[in-house]
Amino acid sequence: MPGMDGIAATRQIVKEQPDQVIVLLTSADEEDTGLLGLRAGASGFLSKDVEIDSVPRALIGALEGEAAISRRLSMRLVEHLRHQPEGTRGLRPVKSPLTPREWEVIDLLYEGHTTDEIAAILVLSTETVRSHVKHILRKLNARSRGEAVQIAQQMRGAPPENPPGS
């Protein structure tokens, strides 16, 4: 693709049209590229050498909320989850109104960080963090940061709990 790669294009599409479902198709069966694509917002990652009959099933599955990824990449993600600390911090639902950056902000709010601390951790301006918080509250229809954190935890499938420091 001239001008940008698939990962950069995915980020741009997710930023401009967050409801779009993206499945990357690449000539390389590189799991690292797949992980980068998923992190950028793709719902799937397929190698161009995948059997042609499985492509429509994968695309339909992605439209229905399923991940379109190889079994090998699935196992890598399972291994990654096995090594994560208990709890749901860091988990992001596949279908979410929040951007990856907004999930990072939610995680830091959960830990009890202030706006200034979040700005320092994420290397952002305080105003940018305030803007992210405002968008999170609007998208989750929450009246407070604490309520937004609780809604996010419920979206992750965790039982409601009180975040640290509350």
C-alpha positions in Angstrom: 0.0 0.0 0.0 1.5 3.3 -1.0 2.0 5.8 1.8 1.3 3.6 4.8 1.2 -0.1 5.9 -1.8 -2.1 7.0 -1.2 -1.4 10.7 -1.1 2.4 10.2 -4.1 2.1 7.9 -6.0 0.1 10.6 -5.2 2.8 13.2 -6.4 5.5 10.9 -9.7 3.7 10.0 -10.4 2.9 13.7 -9.8 6.5 14.6 -12.1 7.9 11.9 -14.7 5.1 11.8 -14.5 3.1 15.1 -17.5 0.9 14.2 -15.8 -0.6 11.1 -14.7 -4.2 11.3 -11.2 -4.7 10.0 -9.5 -8.0 9.0 -6.0 -7.7 7.8 -4.8 -9.9 4.9 -1.0 -10.2 4.5 1.5 -12.1 2.5 3.4 -13.0 5.6 2.2 -15.4 8.3 3.9 -13.4 11.0 2.2 -13.6 14.4 3.9 -10.4 15.5 2.3 -8.5 12.6 -1.1 -10.1 13.6 -0.7 -9.0 17.2 0.2 -5.5 16.1 -2.9 -5.4 13.8 -5.1 -6.6 16.6 -3.7 -4.1 19.0 -4.3 -1.4 16.3 -8.0 -2.3 16.3 -8.4 -5.1 13.7 -10.8 -7.9 14.4 -8.7 -10.4 12.6 -5.5 -11.3 10.8 -5.3 -13.8 7.9 -2.3 -14.9 5.8 -2.8 -14.7 2.1 -1.9 -18.4 1.9 -5.1 -19.3 3.9 -7.4 -21.5 2.0 -9.8 -19.4 -0.1 -12.8 -21.2 1.2 -12.1 -20.1 4.7 -11.9 -16.3 3.9 -15.7 -15.7 3.6 -16.3 -17.6 6.8 -13.7 -15.6 8.6 -15.1 -12.3 7.3 -18.7 -13.2 8.2 -17.5 -14.3 11.6 -15.7 -11.0 12.1 -18.9 -9.1 11.2 -20.7 -11.2 13.9 -18.2 -10.3 16.6 -15.8 -13.2 16.3 -12.0 -12.9 15.9 -10.6 -14.0 12.5 -7.3 -15.3 13.6 -5.2 -18.5 13.1 -5.2 -21.2 15.7 -1.5 -20.6 16.3 -2.1 -16.9 17.0 -5.1 -17.9 19.2 -2.7 -20.1 21.3 -0.2 -17.3 21.6 -2.9 -15.1 23.0 -4.0 -17.8 25.4 -0.4 -18.2 26.6 -0.2 -14.4 27.0 -3.4 -14.4 29.1 -2.0 -17.2 31.3 0.9 -15.0 32.2 -1.3 -12.0 33.1 -2.0 -11.1 36.7 -5.4 -12.0 38.1 -8.2 -9.6 37.4 -9.4 -7.9 34.3 -7.1 -4.9 34.1 -5.7 -4.6 30.6 -8.5 -6.7 29.0 -10.5 -4.9 26.3 -13.7 -6.2 24.9 -13.6 -6.9 21.2 -16.7 -4.7 20.6 -16.2 -1.5 22.6 -17.1 2.1 22.1 -13.8 3.0 23.7 -10.5 3.5 21.8 -7.4 1.6 22.9 -6.0 4.9 24.4 -9.3 5.4 26.3 -8.9 1.9 27.8 -5.4 2.8 28.9 -6.9 5.9 30.7 -9.6 3.7 32.3 -6.9 1.3 33.6 -5.0 4.2 35.1 -8.2 5.7 36.6 -8.9 2.3 38.1 -5.5 2.4 39.8 -6.4 5.8 41.3 -4.2 8.0 39.3 -4.9 11.7 39.0 -5.3 13.5 35.6 -1.8 14.9 36.0 -0.3 11.5 36.8 -2.1 9.9 33.9 -0.7 12.6 31.6 2.8 11.9 32.9 2.5 8.1 32.6 1.1 8.3 29.0 3.3 11.2 28.0 0.3 13.4 27.1 -0.8 16.9 28.0 -3.2 17.3 30.9 -5.8 18.7 28.5 -5.6 15.6 26.3 -6.2 13.4 29.3 -9.2 15.5 30.3 -10.5 15.2 26.8 -10.1 11.4 26.9 -11.9 11.3 30.3 -14.7 13.5 28.8 -15.1 11.1 25.8 -15.1 8.1 28.1 -17.8 9.5 30.3 -19.9 10.4 27.2 -19.4 7.0 25.5 -20.2 5.0 28.6 -23.0 7.4 29.7 -21.3 7.7 33.1 -21.7 10.6 35.5 -18.3 10.2 37.2 -14.9 8.6 36.8 -15.7 6.0 39.3 -18.9 5.0 37.5 -17.0 4.9 34.2 -14.5 2.5 35.8 -17.3 0.3 37.1 -19.0 0.2 33.7 -15.7 -0.7 32.1 -15.1 -3.5 34.5 -18.6 -4.9 33.7 -17.8 -4.7 30.0 -14.8 -6.8 30.7 -17.0 -9.4 32.4 -15.8 -8.7 35.9 -18.1 -8.4 38.9 -18.6 -4.8 40.1 -16.0 -3.9 42.7 -14.5 -0.8 44.3 -11.3 0.4 42.6 -8.2 0.9 44.7 -8.3 4.1 46.7 -12.1 4.5 46.7 
